């Protein structure tokens, strides 16, 4: 798995982006989660979101990469960590009040399967919040289509996903899309039906 191979260098590589804008966007994203609720993070990586978690009745973070999960363990005692594939989540139906992901759906092979799982494990009326890099509109989108050929082959990262559309097609109600950096990033707020 590619993320097992890059885990040791991941935080250092992301540090300039975190300082520049990602940390602020992470804080904005997690501020949209309900407080004192049961929340699930999909694809926790090395735990960059942990410091922004709202007060929660129960906080669980899932991650497929064992190497990333090992690094995340050193950053929290308040969040339960579990190795899990976003396409096959090991939780009962309606287990959570909310779920969220940041910079994850680009690397999920079949995002429609992950959205089906999110719809299953988040209670009806529950919130789903995503911060994702996506295919922007116009000429920039065509450039992203070109880059996608290489990023998919090299690091299993799909640069041209239309995550808000995929969320809506899966049955989530998309309440809001906040475009960031010319639409390259989207903060997507949804509600489960």
N, C-alpha and C positions, 0 to 999 in steps of 0.2 A: 504494500500500500504506500502510495506516494507521501502521505502525511506522516507515516511512521519515519520515513527517511528524512523529512525536513523538520521534524519536531524540535530538535535541539537548536536549530537556527531560526525558528519561526518568530519568536518574540523579538529578537534582535533585528530581523529583517523588517518586521512590521512597525518597529519603534518610531521611525520618522512619520509614518502615516498616522499612527496613534496620536503623536504630539501635534501633527498638523490639523487633523480634522476627525479622525475616527473615534477618539475617546469622547468627544463632544456628541457625536452622532449616536454612539452607544448609550450615553447617558440619556439623550432625548428619546431613544427607542424604549429603553427599560422604564422610563418615567410614564409610559403609556400602559404599563401593566397594572392590574388591580393590586392594592395593598392587602396584606393579611389573607392571601389566597393561596391555593395550591398551584404552583407554576412549574413549567417544564421548559428547559432550554434544549433545543435540538442542535447538536454539533457544537459543543462547548469549547472545542479546541484546547488551548492551553489555559483557559480561564480568564480571558481578557474582560469578560462581562461581569465577573463576580462582584467587583467593587461597586457596581451600579444596581445590583439587585434591590428591589423594594423589600420592605418588611414582609415576610411571607409565613403563612401557616406551615407550608411545606415547599421546599425548593429542591428540585431535582435537575441535574444536568446530565445529558447523554452525549456520548462521543464514540465514534466508531474506532478511531485510532488509539491503540493502547499506549503508544509513546506520548501522544498529546495528553491523554488522560492522566498519565503518570506525572507530567508537568503541572497539570491543573490541580492535582491533589495537594501540592505544596502551597496553593494560593487560597485555600478555604477549609474551614471546618464546619461551616454552617450549611453547605450545600451537599446533598447526597449525589455522589457520582456513580454513573453506571455506563458500562460499555454497551452500546446499542446502535443498530443500523436504523436510520430515519425511516427506511421503507418497511421495517418490521419492528415496531416498538413493543417492548415487553410489559405493557400496562393494560389494565382492564379498561373497558369502555367508560367514558365520563369520569376518568380519574382526576382530571385537572380543570381548574377554572380558566387557565390561560397557558399558552405556549408561545415561544418566540425563538427566532434564529437570527444570527447576524453573519453575513458573508458565508452562507452554507449551501443555499440551493443551487449555486453554480457547480457544486461538486457532487450533487446527488444524481446518480445515473438516471433514475426515473422519478422526477419530482412529483408526478401525478400520484405515485404510490405513497410518497411521503405525505402529501396533502390528504390522501385518504386516511392514513394513520392518524394524522393530527385531528381530522374531523371525528375520528372514532374515539380518541382519548380525551379530547376537550369537550366539556359538557355543552349542550345546546345553549346559545347565548354567551358562551365564553369567548374570550378575546384571543386573537392570534396576531402577533406583531413581527414584522420581518424588516431587516435592513439588508438589502442585497445590491450587488452591482448587477446591472442589467443592460440589455441592448437599448441604447438611446435612439431617438428618432433621427430621421434625415441622413445626411452624408456620414455623420459620425457612426450611425448604426451600420452602414455598409462597411466601414473600417473595422468595426467590432466583428462583423461576420467574417472578414478576412483573418483577423487575429485568432478567432475562434478555432480555425483549422489547426493552428499551432498550439494554442493553450490546451486544447482538448487532448491532443496527442502527447504533449510533454508533461503536463501536470494535472490532467483530468479536470480542468477548470473550463466551464463553458461560458464564454464571454458574452454570448448573444441571447441569453435567456430572457423571456418575457414573463417574469415571475408573477406580477400582479394579474395578468391574464390567466396564467395557469392556476393561480389560487381561486379566481372566480369560476373558471371552468370546473374546478374540483368541487364546487358547491359552497365555498366560503363567500360571505358577503363582504366585498371590498368597500370599506367605509371611506378610506382616504388614502391617497398616494402623495407623499411629499417628495418632489424631485430635488435631488442634490447634484451639484457639480454638472450642470448641463444635462441632467437626466441619466448620467452614468450610474448613479446610485439612487435607489428608491427606498423610502421608509413607507412600508405598506401596512395599514391598519385594517384588520378584518374581524368579523364576528362569525362564529360558527352557527349554523342553522340548527 
